[in-house]
Amino acid sequence: MTLTGKHALVTGGGTGIGLAIARALADQGAQVTITGRRLNVLEEHANNGLHAIQMDVADEASVVEGVAAAVAARGPIQICVPNAGIAEGRALHNTDMAFWRHMMGINVDGCYLTIRECLKSMVTTDWGRVIAVSSIAGLRGLKGAPCYSTSKHAVIGMIKALSADFATKPYTFNALCPAYVDTDIVTDNTQKIMERTGMSEAEARKLMVGVNPHGRLITPEEVAEAALFLCAPNSGSVNGQTIQISGGEM
């Protein structure tokens, strides 16, 4: 497989899953725009086909300007990876509107804005892939995290609708649904669980690791391999799907 000549855009591309996907695409020859709010983090990885643009997916103007700048620099975006997201559990009766809107603003609005702006150039080409990073929580719901689960269900609904809209076109829309991945989100949530429950670090971490049936955290590179599969030459009939990278969780 070669992605030489293709331009990819990955939001949240400076760390974790986003960075792993960006590197995997670049390794196959793509020019990859990585975006995020922290330019210094992005610039640490801006080499070997990776190009940094500061962009806040929760800010419409920032997304419009950021995607336009990427297209101006490297041409139409043919691989769009809306990956930027946040994850935090909170009981619904303890969830205020500020928490709810913040989660939706990044996880749902950010995905929508990213896809909308990338499609404007993608549809001028003869091939395209939209690969949204949802979650296993978007398929079955995650206990203790109704707001997060709602946001990830919404991403999957968006992807399925778009796959129907473009079914006869050379663009596919799919969602990656990982379980717990070894990223900063797990580290941050471990600390929050410890503070909320008084658990030890090992106990708090086990709550997340234990959800994965194979008894370990998934690596970002495992999720990136699934993204590469969706860009392969014979992947055109894989459309509107939710690809689980979950260690056997159903």
Secondary structure, 3 states (H helix, E strand, C coil): CCCCCCEEEEECCCCHHHHHHHHHHHHCCCEEEEEECCHHHHHCCCCCCEEEEECCCCCHHHHHHHHHHHHHHHCCCCEEECCCCCCCCCCHHHCCHHHHHHHHHHHHHHHHHHHHHHHHHHCCCCCEEEEEECCCHHHHCCCCCHHHHHHHHHHHHHHHHHHHHCCCCCEEEEEEEECCECCHHHHHHHHHHHHHHCCCHHHHHHHHHCCCCCCCCECHHHHHHHHHHCCCCCCCCCCCCEEEECCCCC
